[in-house]
Amino acid sequence: MGKKTSRGVIAAGHQLTANAGADILCNGGTAIDAGIAALAMSCVCEPVLSSPGGGGFAMLKSGGSGAVSLIDFFAQTPIERRQPGQEGSYEIHADFGTATQAFHIGPATSATPGFFAGIEHLHRQGAIVPLAELFAPAIKAARNGITITPYQYYLSTVVRPILTATRTAGRLFAPSGILPQAGETFWNPGMADALEILSRSGFTSSPVGKSVAENQAESGNLSLQDLAAYQAMERAPLSIQIGSAKVHLNPLPAASGTLIAHSLANLEMPSVIGIARALDETDRARRAAGSDLGSLLKAPIRQRGTTHISTIDASGNACAITVSNGEGNGELVGEFGFMLNNILGEEDVNPHLTGDWPADTRLSSMMCPSLIETGDGGIIALGSGGSNRIRSAISQVIAQHCLLDKNLEDAITAPRLHVEGGHLDFEDLFDPAERQMLCEAFPDHRAWPEPNMFFGGVHVTSIDREGNLSGAGDSRRDGVVVLVS
Protein backbone atom coordinates (compact mmCIF):
# COMPACT_ATOMS: atom_id res chain seq x y z
CA MET A 1 0.00 0.00 0.00
CA GLY A 2 1.53 3.29 -1.03
CA LYS A 3 0.47 6.86 -0.33
CA LYS A 4 1.92 10.15 -1.54
CA THR A 5 1.27 12.89 -4.06
CA SER A 6 1.92 11.29 -7.46
CA ARG A 7 0.95 11.42 -11.12
CA GLY A 8 -1.28 8.41 -10.78
CA VAL A 9 -1.81 4.96 -9.35
CA ILE A 10 -2.89 1.62 -10.84
CA ALA A 11 -3.82 -1.72 -9.30
CA ALA A 12 -4.19 -4.92 -11.34
CA GLY A 13 -3.83 -8.69 -11.31
CA HIS A 14 -0.37 -8.91 -12.89
CA GLN A 15 2.80 -6.85 -12.55
CA LEU A 16 3.10 -6.35 -16.31
CA THR A 17 -0.53 -5.24 -16.56
CA ALA A 18 0.04 -2.63 -13.86
CA ASN A 19 3.39 -1.57 -15.30
CA ALA A 20 1.88 -0.92 -18.74
CA GLY A 21 -0.64 1.49 -17.25
CA ALA A 22 1.95 3.05 -14.95
CA ASP A 23 4.25 3.84 -17.88
CA ILE A 24 1.42 5.74 -19.56
CA LEU A 25 0.68 7.69 -16.36
CA CYS A 26 4.39 8.50 -16.02
CA ASN A 27 4.34 10.06 -19.50
CA GLY A 28 1.32 12.24 -18.79
CA GLY A 29 -1.54 9.97 -19.85
CA THR A 30 -4.92 9.97 -18.12
CA ALA A 31 -6.45 7.23 -16.00
CA ILE A 32 -8.36 6.08 -19.09
CA ASP A 33 -5.16 5.95 -21.16
CA ALA A 34 -3.59 3.84 -18.41
CA GLY A 35 -6.61 1.56 -18.25
CA ILE A 36 -6.51 0.94 -22.00
CA ALA A 37 -2.78 0.17 -21.97
CA ALA A 38 -3.32 -2.20 -19.05
CA LEU A 39 -6.21 -3.91 -20.85
CA ALA A 40 -4.03 -4.56 -23.89
CA MET A 41 -1.26 -5.98 -21.70
CA SER A 42 -3.70 -8.19 -19.80
CA CYS A 43 -4.46 -9.98 -23.08
CA VAL A 44 -0.78 -10.93 -23.25
CA CYS A 45 -0.01 -11.87 -19.65
CA GLU A 46 -3.49 -12.93 -18.43
CA PRO A 47 -4.82 -14.78 -21.53
CA VAL A 48 -7.00 -17.15 -19.50
CA LEU A 49 -8.98 -14.15 -18.22
CA SER A 50 -8.66 -11.38 -20.82
CA SER A 51 -8.89 -11.46 -24.62
CA PRO A 52 -9.97 -9.41 -27.66
CA GLY A 53 -12.56 -12.19 -27.99
CA GLY A 54 -14.31 -11.27 -24.73
CA GLY A 55 -15.81 -8.17 -23.14
CA GLY A 56 -16.47 -6.33 -19.91
CA PHE A 57 -17.48 -3.14 -18.13
CA ALA A 58 -15.81 0.11 -17.09
CA MET A 59 -16.89 2.66 -14.46
CA LEU A 60 -15.53 6.15 -15.11
CA LYS A 61 -15.39 9.41 -13.21
CA SER A 62 -14.27 12.71 -14.71
CA GLY A 63 -11.96 14.70 -12.47
CA GLY A 64 -13.27 17.85 -14.13
CA SER A 65 -17.05 17.57 -14.35
CA GLY A 66 -17.36 14.92 -11.65
CA ALA A 67 -19.69 12.91 -13.92
CA VAL A 68 -19.82 9.14 -13.34
CA SER A 69 -20.82 6.67 -16.08
CA LEU A 70 -20.76 2.94 -16.75
CA ILE A 71 -19.56 1.64 -20.13
CA ASP A 72 -21.06 -1.75 -21.01
CA PHE A 73 -18.97 -3.59 -23.59
CA PHE A 74 -19.97 -7.07 -22.52
CA ALA A 75 -20.87 -9.93 -24.87
CA GLN A 76 -24.04 -9.89 -26.99
CA THR A 77 -25.85 -12.97 -28.25
CA PRO A 78 -25.73 -13.41 -32.06
CA ILE A 79 -28.42 -11.83 -34.23
CA GLU A 80 -29.54 -15.26 -35.40
CA ARG A 81 -28.99 -18.91 -34.50
CA ARG A 82 -27.13 -20.78 -37.19
CA GLN A 83 -26.16 -23.88 -35.20
CA PRO A 84 -29.08 -25.88 -33.79
CA GLY A 85 -28.84 -27.98 -30.66
CA GLN A 86 -25.32 -28.80 -29.53
CA GLU A 87 -23.69 -28.70 -32.95
CA GLY A 88 -20.43 -26.80 -32.86
CA SER A 89 -19.87 -27.39 -29.14
CA TYR A 90 -18.56 -30.15 -26.91
CA GLU A 91 -17.83 -30.78 -23.24
CA ILE A 92 -14.50 -30.70 -21.42
CA HIS A 93 -13.68 -30.87 -17.73
CA ALA A 94 -11.55 -28.30 -15.88
CA ASP A 95 -9.61 -29.52 -12.86
CA PHE A 96 -9.65 -27.20 -9.83
CA GLY A 97 -7.75 -29.66 -7.63
CA THR A 98 -10.46 -30.52 -5.10
CA ALA A 99 -13.19 -30.63 -7.75
CA THR A 100 -13.72 -30.72 -11.49
CA GLN A 101 -16.22 -28.69 -13.50
CA ALA A 102 -17.73 -29.29 -16.91
CA PHE A 103 -17.49 -26.57 -19.56
CA HIS A 104 -18.69 -26.46 -23.14
CA ILE A 105 -16.38 -25.09 -25.80
CA GLY A 106 -16.28 -24.95 -29.60
CA PRO A 107 -17.25 -22.34 -32.23
CA ALA A 108 -20.97 -22.39 -31.40
CA THR A 109 -20.32 -21.34 -27.79
CA SER A 110 -19.12 -17.83 -28.73
CA ALA A 111 -21.16 -14.67 -28.27
CA THR A 112 -20.32 -11.38 -30.01
CA PRO A 113 -17.21 -9.90 -28.36
CA GLY A 114 -17.25 -6.28 -27.24
CA PHE A 115 -13.66 -5.92 -26.02
CA PHE A 116 -12.31 -3.69 -28.79
CA ALA A 117 -15.55 -1.69 -29.10
CA GLY A 118 -15.15 -1.00 -25.40
CA ILE A 119 -11.58 0.19 -25.87
CA GLU A 120 -12.65 2.50 -28.69
CA HIS A 121 -15.45 3.92 -26.54
CA LEU A 122 -13.12 4.42 -23.59
CA HIS A 123 -10.60 6.15 -25.85
CA ARG A 124 -13.23 8.65 -26.98
CA GLN A 125 -14.26 9.29 -23.36
CA GLY A 126 -11.02 10.78 -22.09
CA ALA A 127 -7.85 9.38 -23.62
CA ILE A 128 -5.17 11.71 -24.96
CA VAL A 129 -2.61 9.14 -26.14
CA PRO A 130 -3.00 7.41 -29.56
CA LEU A 131 -3.99 3.75 -29.48
CA ALA A 132 -0.73 2.75 -31.18
CA GLU A 133 1.22 4.13 -28.21
CA LEU A 134 -1.16 2.59 -25.66
CA PHE A 135 -0.85 -0.84 -27.28
CA ALA A 136 2.93 -0.62 -27.80
CA PRO A 137 3.98 -2.13 -24.43
CA ALA A 138 1.68 -5.12 -24.94
CA ILE A 139 2.87 -5.64 -28.52
CA LYS A 140 6.49 -5.61 -27.36
CA ALA A 141 5.78 -8.06 -24.53
CA ALA A 142 3.94 -10.46 -26.83
CA ARG A 143 6.84 -10.50 -29.29
CA ASN A 144 9.68 -10.65 -26.74
CA GLY A 145 7.94 -13.09 -24.42
CA ILE A 146 6.76 -12.88 -20.82
CA THR A 147 7.78 -14.92 -17.77
CA ILE A 148 5.04 -17.20 -16.47
CA THR A 149 4.15 -16.51 -12.83
CA PRO A 150 3.08 -19.25 -10.38
CA TYR A 151 -0.47 -17.87 -10.36
CA GLN A 152 -0.74 -17.79 -14.15
CA TYR A 153 0.67 -21.31 -14.37
CA TYR A 154 -1.96 -22.52 -11.92
CA LEU A 155 -4.74 -20.90 -13.96
CA SER A 156 -3.44 -22.53 -17.12
CA THR A 157 -3.46 -25.97 -15.52
CA VAL A 158 -7.10 -25.51 -14.50
CA VAL A 159 -8.18 -24.91 -18.12
CA ARG A 160 -5.53 -27.09 -19.76
CA PRO A 161 -8.19 -28.98 -21.82
CA ILE A 162 -9.27 -25.65 -23.35
CA LEU A 163 -5.77 -24.33 -24.03
CA THR A 164 -4.88 -27.58 -25.79
CA ALA A 165 -8.28 -28.37 -27.32
CA THR A 166 -7.07 -27.94 -30.90
CA ARG A 167 -3.73 -28.46 -32.61
CA THR A 168 -3.22 -24.74 -33.24
CA ALA A 169 -4.11 -23.79 -29.68
CA GLY A 170 -1.78 -26.46 -28.32
CA ARG A 171 1.08 -25.18 -30.47
CA LEU A 172 0.68 -21.72 -28.90
CA PHE A 173 -0.05 -22.53 -25.27
CA ALA A 174 1.88 -25.80 -24.92
CA PRO A 175 4.49 -25.70 -27.72
CA SER A 176 6.54 -28.59 -26.32
CA GLY A 177 3.47 -30.63 -25.45
CA ILE A 178 3.27 -29.29 -21.89
CA LEU A 179 2.21 -25.93 -20.51
CA PRO A 180 5.08 -23.52 -19.74
CA GLN A 181 5.73 -23.63 -16.02
CA ALA A 182 6.43 -20.77 -13.61
CA GLY A 183 9.68 -19.07 -14.57
CA GLU A 184 9.53 -20.16 -18.22
CA THR A 185 8.89 -17.85 -21.16
CA PHE A 186 5.68 -17.58 -23.17
CA TRP A 187 5.67 -15.91 -26.60
CA ASN A 188 2.58 -14.83 -28.54
CA PRO A 189 3.55 -13.10 -31.82
CA GLY A 190 0.03 -13.62 -33.16
CA MET A 191 -1.37 -11.46 -30.34
CA ALA A 192 1.22 -8.81 -31.20
CA ASP A 193 0.00 -8.86 -34.82
CA ALA A 194 -3.62 -8.54 -33.71
CA LEU A 195 -2.91 -5.57 -31.44
CA GLU A 196 -0.85 -3.83 -34.12
CA ILE A 197 -3.71 -4.19 -36.60
CA LEU A 198 -6.36 -3.09 -34.10
CA SER A 199 -4.35 -0.01 -33.15
CA ARG A 200 -4.69 1.18 -36.75
CA SER A 201 -8.16 0.05 -37.81
CA GLY A 202 -11.55 -0.98 -36.49
CA PHE A 203 -12.30 -4.52 -35.40
CA THR A 204 -14.95 -5.42 -37.98
CA SER A 205 -13.20 -4.30 -41.16
CA SER A 206 -9.74 -5.46 -40.13
CA PRO A 207 -8.12 -8.83 -40.87
CA VAL A 208 -8.80 -9.67 -37.20
CA GLY A 209 -12.56 -9.26 -37.59
CA LYS A 210 -12.56 -11.10 -40.91
CA SER A 211 -10.69 -13.98 -39.25
CA VAL A 212 -13.34 -14.10 -36.53
CA ALA A 213 -16.04 -14.49 -39.20
CA GLU A 214 -14.01 -17.17 -40.99
CA ASN A 215 -13.43 -18.99 -37.70
CA GLN A 216 -17.20 -19.02 -37.15
CA ALA A 217 -18.31 -19.79 -40.71
CA GLU A 218 -18.58 -23.57 -40.51
CA SER A 219 -19.97 -24.34 -37.06
CA GLY A 220 -20.35 -21.05 -35.17
CA ASN A 221 -23.13 -18.47 -34.94
CA LEU A 222 -21.26 -15.19 -35.43
CA SER A 223 -20.91 -13.28 -38.69
CA LEU A 224 -19.50 -9.93 -39.81
CA GLN A 225 -23.04 -8.62 -39.36
CA ASP A 226 -22.83 -9.36 -35.63
CA LEU A 227 -19.47 -7.62 -35.34
CA ALA A 228 -20.64 -4.58 -37.30
CA ALA A 229 -23.87 -4.23 -35.29
CA TYR A 230 -22.18 -4.40 -31.89
CA GLN A 231 -22.00 -1.14 -29.91
CA ALA A 232 -20.64 -0.34 -26.47
CA MET A 233 -23.37 1.25 -24.35
CA GLU A 234 -23.12 4.06 -21.82
CA ARG A 235 -25.39 3.67 -18.79
CA ALA A 236 -26.12 5.64 -15.65
CA PRO A 237 -24.66 3.79 -12.66
CA LEU A 238 -26.72 2.36 -9.83
CA SER A 239 -25.83 4.79 -7.02
CA ILE A 240 -26.51 4.17 -3.32
CA GLN A 241 -25.60 5.87 -0.04
CA ILE A 242 -23.56 3.79 2.43
CA GLY A 243 -22.77 5.73 5.58
CA SER A 244 -21.25 9.02 4.46
CA ALA A 245 -20.14 7.57 1.11
CA LYS A 246 -21.88 7.42 -2.26
CA VAL A 247 -21.25 4.11 -4.02
CA HIS A 248 -21.65 3.70 -7.80
CA LEU A 249 -22.36 0.13 -8.99
CA ASN A 250 -22.91 -1.69 -12.29
CA PRO A 251 -26.60 -1.16 -13.28
CA LEU A 252 -29.04 -3.34 -15.17
CA PRO A 253 -28.84 -5.50 -17.22
CA ALA A 254 -25.88 -6.60 -15.08
CA ALA A 255 -26.99 -8.44 -11.95
CA SER A 256 -24.04 -7.52 -9.77
CA GLY A 257 -24.87 -3.96 -8.75
CA THR A 258 -28.42 -4.71 -7.70
CA LEU A 259 -27.34 -7.77 -5.70
CA ILE A 260 -24.59 -5.82 -3.93
CA ALA A 261 -27.02 -2.97 -3.19
CA HIS A 262 -29.52 -5.50 -1.82
CA SER A 263 -26.89 -7.01 0.51
CA LEU A 264 -25.74 -3.64 1.82
CA ALA A 265 -29.33 -2.45 2.31
CA ASN A 266 -30.09 -5.58 4.36
CA LEU A 267 -26.97 -5.26 6.50
CA GLU A 268 -28.60 -4.80 9.92
CA MET A 269 -25.29 -4.72 11.79
CA PRO A 270 -21.82 -4.15 10.29
CA SER A 271 -20.24 -7.29 11.71
CA VAL A 272 -19.02 -10.62 10.36
CA ILE A 273 -22.27 -12.42 11.20
CA GLY A 274 -24.29 -9.43 9.97
CA ILE A 275 -22.49 -9.48 6.62
CA ALA A 276 -23.00 -13.26 6.32
CA ARG A 277 -26.73 -12.95 7.01
CA ALA A 278 -27.10 -10.09 4.53
CA LEU A 279 -25.34 -12.10 1.82
CA ASP A 280 -27.56 -15.07 2.62
CA GLU A 281 -30.70 -12.92 2.40
CA THR A 282 -29.64 -11.63 -1.02
CA ASP A 283 -28.89 -15.14 -2.27
CA ARG A 284 -32.28 -16.38 -1.03
CA ALA A 285 -34.06 -13.48 -2.74
CA ARG A 286 -32.13 -14.10 -5.96
CA ARG A 287 -33.01 -17.80 -6.01
CA ALA A 288 -36.64 -17.27 -5.02
CA ALA A 289 -37.15 -14.70 -7.78
CA GLY A 290 -35.53 -16.91 -10.42
CA SER A 291 -34.86 -14.73 -13.44
CA ASP A 292 -36.82 -11.71 -12.19
CA LEU A 293 -35.36 -10.37 -8.94
CA GLY A 294 -37.20 -7.05 -8.94
CA SER A 295 -37.19 -7.10 -12.77
CA LEU A 296 -33.45 -7.68 -12.49
CA LEU A 297 -32.37 -10.65 -14.51
CA LYS A 298 -33.99 -10.20 -17.87
CA ALA A 299 -30.88 -11.60 -19.54
CA PRO A 300 -28.99 -14.73 -18.51
CA ILE A 301 -26.13 -14.12 -16.08
CA ARG A 302 -22.60 -14.86 -17.15
CA GLN A 303 -20.16 -15.43 -14.30
CA ARG A 304 -16.77 -17.02 -14.98
CA GLY A 305 -13.08 -16.12 -15.09
CA THR A 306 -12.44 -12.39 -14.77
CA THR A 307 -9.69 -9.87 -14.09
CA HIS A 308 -9.85 -6.28 -12.84
CA ILE A 309 -7.90 -3.02 -13.26
CA SER A 310 -8.31 0.17 -11.19
CA THR A 311 -6.54 3.42 -12.01
CA ILE A 312 -6.72 7.07 -10.92
CA ASP A 313 -4.66 10.03 -12.15
CA ALA A 314 -3.59 13.18 -10.31
CA SER A 315 -6.45 15.17 -11.90
CA GLY A 316 -8.98 12.92 -10.19
CA ASN A 317 -10.01 10.97 -13.28
CA ALA A 318 -10.89 7.44 -12.16
CA CYS A 319 -11.32 4.26 -14.18
CA ALA A 320 -12.34 0.81 -12.91
CA ILE A 321 -12.46 -1.97 -15.54
CA THR A 322 -13.44 -5.64 -15.25
CA VAL A 323 -13.17 -8.01 -18.24
CA SER A 324 -13.67 -11.67 -19.06
CA ASN A 325 -13.32 -14.18 -21.89
CA GLY A 326 -15.27 -16.96 -20.22
CA GLU A 327 -12.67 -19.68 -20.44
CA GLY A 328 -12.15 -19.43 -24.22
CA ASN A 329 -13.82 -21.57 -26.89
CA GLY A 330 -10.75 -23.73 -27.58
CA GLU A 331 -10.02 -22.41 -31.09
CA LEU A 332 -7.57 -19.68 -32.06
CA VAL A 333 -8.82 -16.88 -34.31
CA GLY A 334 -6.71 -17.34 -37.44
CA GLU A 335 -3.07 -16.68 -36.62
CA PHE A 336 -3.86 -13.98 -34.11
CA GLY A 337 -3.05 -15.69 -30.82
CA PHE A 338 -6.38 -15.45 -28.99
CA MET A 339 -9.63 -17.35 -28.60
CA LEU A 340 -13.19 -16.12 -28.76
CA ASN A 341 -15.23 -16.46 -25.59
CA ASN A 342 -17.30 -19.57 -24.79
CA ILE A 343 -20.08 -17.67 -23.01
CA LEU A 344 -22.93 -19.46 -24.85
CA GLY A 345 -21.46 -22.73 -23.59
CA GLU A 346 -21.99 -21.81 -19.97
CA GLU A 347 -25.02 -23.33 -18.31
CA ASP A 348 -25.85 -20.15 -16.39
CA VAL A 349 -26.37 -18.45 -19.78
CA ASN A 350 -27.69 -21.36 -21.79
CA PRO A 351 -29.06 -23.93 -19.28
CA HIS A 352 -30.04 -26.65 -21.72
CA LEU A 353 -27.26 -26.03 -24.25
CA THR A 354 -29.84 -26.35 -27.03
CA GLY A 355 -29.17 -23.12 -28.85
CA ASP A 356 -32.33 -21.67 -27.31
CA TRP A 357 -30.66 -18.48 -26.10
CA PRO A 358 -32.34 -15.10 -26.68
CA ALA A 359 -31.06 -13.64 -29.95
CA ASP A 360 -29.42 -10.21 -30.19
CA THR A 361 -29.43 -9.65 -26.42
CA ARG A 362 -26.83 -8.03 -24.16
CA LEU A 363 -25.95 -10.59 -21.54
CA SER A 364 -26.01 -9.96 -17.82
CA SER A 365 -22.97 -10.42 -15.59
CA MET A 366 -21.69 -10.55 -12.03
CA MET A 367 -18.81 -8.22 -12.93
CA CYS A 368 -19.03 -4.94 -11.05
CA PRO A 369 -16.37 -2.26 -11.52
CA SER A 370 -17.30 0.33 -8.91
CA LEU A 371 -16.51 3.83 -7.64
CA ILE A 372 -16.93 5.28 -4.16
CA GLU A 373 -17.19 9.01 -3.47
CA THR A 374 -16.21 9.32 0.18
CA GLY A 375 -17.79 11.75 2.60
CA ASP A 376 -14.57 13.76 2.87
CA GLY A 377 -14.20 14.30 -0.88
CA GLY A 378 -12.07 11.33 -1.89
CA ILE A 379 -12.55 8.87 -4.74
CA ILE A 380 -12.03 5.09 -4.66
CA ALA A 381 -11.99 2.84 -7.74
CA LEU A 382 -12.41 -0.88 -7.14
CA GLY A 383 -13.60 -4.17 -8.58
CA SER A 384 -12.91 -7.88 -8.46
CA GLY A 385 -12.60 -11.08 -10.40
CA GLY A 386 -14.16 -14.18 -8.92
CA SER A 387 -17.23 -15.46 -10.74
CA ASN A 388 -20.38 -15.28 -8.59
CA ARG A 389 -18.23 -14.47 -5.56
CA ILE A 390 -17.68 -10.98 -6.99
CA ARG A 391 -20.81 -9.67 -5.31
CA SER A 392 -19.71 -11.04 -1.94
CA ALA A 393 -16.15 -9.73 -2.24
CA ILE A 394 -17.18 -6.19 -3.20
CA SER A 395 -20.00 -6.08 -0.62
CA GLN A 396 -17.57 -7.04 2.13
CA VAL A 397 -14.86 -4.57 1.15
CA ILE A 398 -17.40 -1.72 0.93
CA ALA A 399 -18.90 -2.65 4.31
CA GLN A 400 -15.49 -3.02 5.95
CA HIS A 401 -14.32 0.36 4.66
CA CYS A 402 -17.46 2.50 4.68
CA LEU A 403 -19.17 1.12 7.80
CA LEU A 404 -16.38 -0.35 9.94
CA ASP A 405 -13.86 2.41 9.05
CA LYS A 406 -11.09 0.00 8.09
CA ASN A 407 -8.45 1.36 5.72
CA LEU A 408 -8.58 -0.09 2.22
CA GLU A 409 -5.69 -2.50 2.68
CA ASP A 410 -7.20 -3.95 5.87
CA ALA A 411 -10.63 -4.11 4.23
CA ILE A 412 -9.14 -6.18 1.39
CA THR A 413 -7.03 -8.52 3.53
CA ALA A 414 -9.82 -9.16 6.07
CA PRO A 415 -11.03 -12.81 6.06
CA ARG A 416 -13.74 -13.27 3.45
CA LEU A 417 -16.88 -15.37 3.17
CA HIS A 418 -19.51 -16.30 0.59
CA VAL A 419 -23.03 -17.70 1.03
CA GLU A 420 -24.87 -19.55 -1.73
CA GLY A 421 -27.78 -21.98 -1.48
CA GLY A 422 -27.57 -21.84 2.32
CA HIS A 423 -23.97 -23.06 2.20
CA LEU A 424 -21.24 -20.91 3.75
CA ASP A 425 -17.66 -20.84 2.52
CA PHE A 426 -15.26 -18.84 4.66
CA GLU A 427 -11.57 -18.22 5.15
CA ASP A 428 -10.83 -19.77 8.52
CA LEU A 429 -9.08 -16.70 9.91
CA PHE A 430 -11.86 -15.11 11.97
CA ASP A 431 -11.50 -14.83 15.73
CA PRO A 432 -12.93 -17.80 17.68
CA ALA A 433 -16.14 -16.01 18.72
CA GLU A 434 -16.91 -14.87 15.16
CA ARG A 435 -16.10 -18.32 13.82
CA GLN A 436 -18.47 -19.98 16.28
CA MET A 437 -21.31 -17.61 15.36
CA LEU A 438 -20.79 -18.30 11.66
CA CYS A 439 -20.76 -22.07 12.10
CA GLU A 440 -23.86 -22.01 14.30
CA ALA A 441 -25.74 -19.78 11.85
CA PHE A 442 -24.68 -21.92 8.87
CA PRO A 443 -24.37 -25.61 9.81
CA ASP A 444 -23.66 -26.34 6.14
CA HIS A 445 -20.24 -24.73 5.83
CA ARG A 446 -16.72 -25.22 4.56
CA ALA A 447 -13.65 -23.62 6.12
CA TRP A 448 -10.73 -22.68 3.89
CA PRO A 449 -7.42 -22.77 5.80
CA GLU A 450 -5.98 -19.65 4.14
CA PRO A 451 -6.97 -16.80 1.79
CA ASN A 452 -7.92 -18.19 -1.61
CA MET A 453 -8.64 -16.89 -5.12
CA PHE A 454 -12.07 -18.51 -4.77
CA PHE A 455 -13.10 -15.43 -2.78
CA GLY A 456 -12.21 -12.95 -5.52
CA GLY A 457 -9.44 -10.42 -5.88
CA VAL A 458 -10.38 -6.81 -5.10
CA HIS A 459 -7.88 -4.35 -6.61
CA VAL A 460 -8.29 -0.75 -5.39
CA THR A 461 -6.95 2.74 -6.08
CA SER A 462 -7.89 5.98 -4.31
CA ILE A 463 -7.30 9.72 -4.18
CA ASP A 464 -8.07 11.88 -1.14
CA ARG A 465 -9.23 15.49 -1.06
CA GLU A 466 -5.60 16.70 -0.88
CA GLY A 467 -4.71 14.80 -4.03
CA ASN A 468 -2.75 12.01 -2.31
CA LEU A 469 -2.96 8.74 -4.26
CA SER A 470 -2.82 5.21 -2.90
CA GLY A 471 -3.76 1.69 -3.88
CA ALA A 472 -3.87 -1.95 -2.88
CA GLY A 473 -3.82 -5.21 -4.82
CA ASP A 474 -5.49 -8.33 -3.48
CA SER A 475 -2.92 -11.09 -2.92
CA ARG A 476 -5.64 -13.70 -3.46
CA ARG A 477 -5.30 -13.00 -7.19
CA ASP A 478 -1.72 -11.84 -7.47
CA GLY A 479 -2.73 -8.19 -7.08
CA VAL A 480 -0.11 -5.46 -7.43
CA VAL A 481 -0.21 -1.68 -7.15
CA VAL A 482 2.12 0.85 -8.80
CA LEU A 483 2.38 4.50 -7.75
CA VAL A 484 3.75 6.84 -10.41
CA SER A 485 5.66 9.86 -9.07
Steps between C-alpha positions, in 0.01 A plus 500: 500500500653829397394857570645829379435774248565340160403513134277199534447155643392166351407166654463180296536123503846478342817706534530550124137611475557761770835606356349565156248741649759656730730579207217690332426695820871581534495656152198718571214273394162500673347226712309385191820487293657289775198272516510438125873423503446263792211329320718435196777358719256279690424321172868405483577406860152394622367315190282263703302800628532777240477492120392705196241222467325592826350810659434684823399819678667825604392755763636849435514826690612830350731699724369815334122472478469235770267299273487123558400253226506127433620370162350161412709316242400152607410214265183504288319192374512456119231658283388157383555135590686313231597190699208300641524290813852418613663510158826690509556441872631224723573437867833508682582483869713757685694378802496732803690254720229414753227489235447491126250703299349440159524772235380511142731637234510514120403761237128495583565605861620851406296816546584829326811648665496862612859536622635723223176700469540569870857619453393731218220642715733550795752673274237750387397564862824649627817360347768733366756243382461327158401134508826400330695638797262346755531157338878522448605349837270201449619448142862503616429255783316260270790496254784485755326256732382521860602296805226272630411569864393226745145638502473508121641148478237379745222662296630337184498156660136546602392560138765282336234311294392833347850632432589175324160421347621543142834448329551872437411595856733233636786628285460846657427419863693173535761510220705211640193296587480634856394836638787741577565489872570786741825670404485391135436731206179527299499667157191608306597673172148448366360716782759765414378495138138532611571797727706674232214464252235610750701808595466619140153387394161397632425146609235410242675612182846384603662163426432416867124541461500316168687212666235488772230461233703232321558318829123497555389423144473122520361423845462829689222758523687828451535691174641835388146631545521426873836674529383804304177535701669483840518826698636580844227659712525781753273461803427697814646315799294357783589743781432438870591670828704292747579694815652829388611355165326485163563169324460459122429143381445318170131553401256282311520284295796390714389316813795592718417856602145425605608194700775695677257785574250247637763349733615837631141619549424187705812532714337546842831508687847557350658186642622167365175320584298799377680495165449122470127531569463786252676299229278203580186715478606629158575149375161376624322790329693438178412130495137553599449757224662279236567718198304802625646634825316832500501495117874442528608203298338545164811360333689187603786561743853426393744443785839341432869590489564873532775752568484859625695826458459819707677825418482865609706796377607815684214699341247275671397305191412147612457182298398155627488222237402133529527263201450134418535249217305222667760228478552525122333286233807284431573632149745773403375780275711454187864566582421770751581329829167524683175310539144623484296466817293189580222690678215321316647173626447592862197348666417818692448670161368209299363243751402228256778562247242468222567823318184645654667819621332838442628646173664843476499556877760662726588244762494563872804454723628487856788733410478828688766768453407759761579850627458645848474873569598531865342743742822701527537554125713203399452254215552122508504275192458128560381171356569129512531180306344190648193372318185518715715581803555849357187631668610363837856631470397854404218511758743404775771747402246785478350407838841463664617838371186714502329362812779353714752776411777259404764636263487355150789259546349355819157484336649293216711266714221436754379135499229454239186290472237407242148360544316315224209257525521514880860378488773715655858507377740700714869562549574345837675807639222659706536528876357203695179679604423614144581155366263334746216737408552431130503123544190506720312723255606286202531131594571427133842661469852451373807660656792594277831491691644812334401785265405361160428630149157338535397808699589748226777753464406861578750746349459860622634849431406824677559874513423716804384861508863621518589310185696221672479173305514147636406148402489136600505174306333188634757224556228239446534570127858616472399865539762773465490878528733753335526865605637734234691802634 
